Amino acid sequence: MRYALEELILPSTLGFRNYDESTGLLYYLFDNIYNSSLTTFIAGILWILEKYGVAENDKKQLLIEKKQAELQALKTQINPHFIFNSLNNIYSLVYQKSDEALPAIEELGQLLRYSTKDLEKDSISLDKEIGYIDSLIALEKLRIRNPELLIVEKNIQHPHLKISPMLLVPFVENAFKHGDFRDKCFEMKISDPDEVLHFYLFNYKTRKMKDVVSGIGIQNVKKRLEILYPKHQLEIKDSETEFVVDLKIDLKNE
């Protein structure tokens, strides 16, 4: 179009042209491509960068959506497992016609009210998560012959720090489900020095055979920790006789 305008139409109508009259079409095309090559190169780089940026943003958005979907799925797995363990305890009390059955049902109802409301949230306060654990321990004490063997130490200076709901509870559930409380202790320590959560749990394990779903809660927590707190420190010792958890999470920016 430019060649037609500058070298054909303008000379015949206004009497002037951009190139010499002897300039052919091939030279005209080559010269214009050469002169516009730098602009074309820069434009091409900008186009590639723009497309790359859009692709990266789409990729990040997909990863975010995938993580959110995975977290929601993981959290929905916690609740049935938690209810299953608690109902087993209450069933045992009812079967024994224990006077402690009704308080246990009331405690479970309180726990379910908490979990139903807070599992939908991305995070809750640290003191509320510890409240879950306190209620769970209170429920478990009803079936343990020697509740004085349960040693719990809490040193919380920042109760309003945010944490993902039901992140610590599965460790405690696992300890009670497979723990030996006949004459051996259970020890749990929770502190938050410098806004870094330190959760420590130790208990002896019963030698009874584990059920096939015993590891669901722990594997669940590991996946959630990897997604939400990639810099966390978690050490688990799960031998035939002992179960130990040592977890540290920096909650400063949560």
C-alpha positions in Angstrom: 0.0 0.0 0.0 2.9 2.4 0.8 4.7 1.5 -2.4 1.5 2.1 -4.4 0.9 5.5 -2.7 4.5 6.8 -2.8 5.8 5.4 -6.1 2.7 5.2 -8.3 -0.1 7.5 -7.1 1.9 10.5 -5.9 4.2 10.8 -9.0 1.2 10.6 -11.4 -0.8 13.2 -9.4 1.5 15.5 -7.6 4.8 14.8 -9.5 7.0 13.7 -6.7 8.1 10.4 -5.1 10.0 9.2 -2.1 12.6 7.0 -3.9 14.5 7.4 -7.2 12.4 6.6 -10.2 14.6 3.6 -11.0 13.9 2.0 -7.7 12.3 -1.4 -8.1 9.7 -3.1 -5.9 12.1 -5.7 -4.5 14.7 -3.1 -3.4 11.8 -1.0 -2.0 10.6 -3.9 0.1 14.1 -4.8 1.3 15.0 -1.3 2.3 11.8 -0.8 4.2 12.1 -4.1 6.0 15.7 -3.3 6.9 14.8 0.2 8.3 11.9 -1.1 10.3 13.8 -4.2 11.6 14.8 -2.6 15.0 11.2 -1.4 15.6 9.9 -4.8 14.6 12.4 -6.6 16.9 11.6 -4.4 19.9 7.8 -4.9 19.2 8.4 -8.6 19.0 10.2 -8.7 22.3 7.5 -6.7 24.0 4.8 -9.0 22.5 6.6 -12.1 23.8 7.0 -10.5 27.3 3.4 -9.6 27.4 2.3 -13.1 26.4 4.7 -14.6 28.9 3.4 -12.3 31.6 -0.2 -13.3 30.8 0.7 -17.0 30.8 2.5 -16.7 34.1 -0.4 -14.8 35.7 -2.8 -17.5 34.4 -0.5 -20.2 35.8 -0.3 -18.6 39.2 -4.1 -18.1 39.3 -4.6 -21.8 38.5 -2.1 -22.8 41.2 -4.0 -20.6 43.7 -7.3 -22.1 42.8 -5.9 -25.6 42.9 -4.4 -25.0 46.4 -7.7 -23.5 47.6 -9.6 -26.5 46.3 -7.1 -28.9 47.8 -7.2 -27.2 51.1 -11.0 -27.2 51.2 -10.9 -30.9 50.4 -8.4 -31.6 53.1 -10.4 -29.7 55.7 -13.5 -31.6 54.9 -11.6 -34.8 55.5 -10.7 -33.7 59.0 -14.2 -33.3 60.4 -15.6 -36.9 59.7 -12.4 -38.4 61.1 -12.6 -36.2 64.2 -16.3 -37.1 64.7 -15.5 -40.8 64.2 -12.9 -40.8 67.0 -15.1 -38.9 69.4 -18.1 -41.0 68.8 -16.1 -44.1 69.5 -15.2 -42.7 72.9 -18.8 -41.8 73.7 -20.0 -45.2 72.5 -17.7 -46.8 75.0 -19.1 -44.7 77.9 -22.7 -45.3 76.9 -22.0 -49.1 76.6 -20.6 -49.0 80.2 -23.6 -47.0 81.3 -21.2 -44.4 82.7 -22.5 -41.2 84.3 -19.9 -39.5 82.3 -21.6 -40.2 79.0 -23.9 -37.1 79.0 -21.0 -34.7 79.8 -19.1 -36.3 77.0 -22.0 -35.8 74.6 -22.2 -32.2 75.7 -18.5 -31.7 75.2 -18.7 -33.2 71.7 -21.6 -30.9 70.8 -19.5 -27.9 71.8 -16.7 -29.2 69.7 -18.9 -29.7 66.7 -20.3 -26.2 67.0 -16.8 -24.8 66.9 -15.7 -27.0 64.0 -18.8 -26.4 61.9 -18.4 -22.6 62.2 -14.6 -22.3 61.9 -13.6 -25.0 59.4 -15.0 -22.7 56.6 -12.5 -20.0 57.6 -9.0 -19.7 56.2 -7.6 -18.9 59.6 -8.7 -18.6 63.3 -7.0 -17.2 66.4 -4.4 -19.4 68.1 -6.3 -19.4 71.4 -9.4 -20.8 69.6 -7.3 -23.7 68.1 -5.9 -24.4 71.6 -9.5 -24.3 72.8 -10.3 -27.2 70.4 -7.4 -29.1 72.0 -8.5 -28.3 75.5 -12.1 -29.6 74.8 -10.7 -32.7 73.1 -8.5 -33.4 76.1 -11.4 -32.9 78.5 -13.4 -35.3 76.4 -10.7 -37.9 76.4 -10.1 -37.6 80.2 -13.5 -39.1 80.7 -12.4 -42.5 79.5 -8.8 -42.5 81.0 -8.3 -44.2 84.3 -5.4 -42.0 85.3 -6.0 -38.5 83.9 -3.2 -37.2 86.1 -0.8 -38.7 83.6 -1.9 -36.1 81.1 0.7 -33.3 81.3 -0.3 -30.1 79.5 1.9 -27.0 79.5 0.8 -23.8 77.7 2.7 -20.6 77.5 0.8 -18.4 75.0 1.8 -14.7 74.8 0.1 -13.9 71.5 -3.4 -15.6 71.6 -4.6 -13.6 68.7 -2.1 -14.9 66.2 -3.8 -16.5 63.2 -3.5 -20.1 62.3 -5.2 -22.5 59.9 -8.1 -24.2 61.7 -7.7 -27.8 63.0 -4.0 -27.9 62.2 -2.8 -29.2 65.6 -5.9 -31.2 66.6 -5.1 -34.3 64.4 -1.8 -34.8 66.2 -3.6 -34.9 69.6 -6.4 -37.1 68.1 -3.7 -39.6 66.9 -2.0 -39.6 70.3 -5.2 -40.4 72.1 -6.4 -42.9 69.5 -3.2 -45.0 69.7 -1.8 -44.0 73.1 -1.1 -46.2 76.1 -2.6 -44.4 79.2 -2.7 -47.2 81.7 0.5 -46.2 83.5 2.4 -44.1 81.0 2.2 -40.4 80.5 1.0 -38.0 77.7 2.9 -34.8 77.4 2.0 -31.7 75.4 3.6 -28.3 75.3 2.5 -25.3 73.4 4.3 -21.9 73.3 4.7 -19.0 71.0 8.1 -17.2 71.7 8.6 -14.3 69.2 5.3 -15.2 67.5 6.7 -18.6 66.5 4.4 -21.4 67.4 6.2 -24.4 69.0 4.0 -27.5 69.5 5.5 -30.5 71.2 3.7 -33.8 71.8 4.9 -37.0 73.3 3.0 -40.2 74.2 3.6 -43.9 74.6 1.7 -46.1 72.1 -0.4 -49.2 72.8 0.9 -52.3 71.1 -2.6 -53.1 69.7 -2.8 -53.4 65.9 -3.5 -50.1 64.1 -6.5 -49.7 61.9 -6.1 -49.2 58.2 -7.0 -45.5 58.4 -4.8 -44.5 61.3 -2.6 -42.3 59.2 -5.2 -40.1 57.5 -5.1 -37.2 59.9 -1.3 -37.0 60.0 -0.9 -37.1 56.3 -3.6 -34.5 56.0 -1.8 -32.1 58.2 1.5 -32.7 56.4 -0.1 -31.7 53.1 -1.7 -28.6 54.6 1.6 -27.5 56.2 3.4 -27.9 52.9 0.8 -25.6 51.2 0.2 -23.0 53.9 3.5 -22.9 55.8 6.3 -24.1 53.4 9.0 -22.9 55.8 7.7 -24.9 58.8 9.8 -27.3 60.7 8.2 -30.7 61.5 9.8 -33.7 63.1 7.7 -36.8 63.8 8.9 -39.9 65.5 6.4 -42.7 65.1 8.0 -46.0 66.4 6.3 -49.1 67.8 6.3 -47.7 71.3 6.4 -43.8 71.0 4.8 -41.0 69.1 6.6 -37.7 69.2 5.7 -34.5 67.3 7.9 -31.4 67.3 6.5 -28.6 65.1 7.5 -25.0 64.6 5.6 -22.4 62.5 6.4 -18.8 62.1 3.0 -17.0 62.6 4.4 -13.4 62.4 2.9 -12.6 59.0 -0.3 -14.7 59.3 
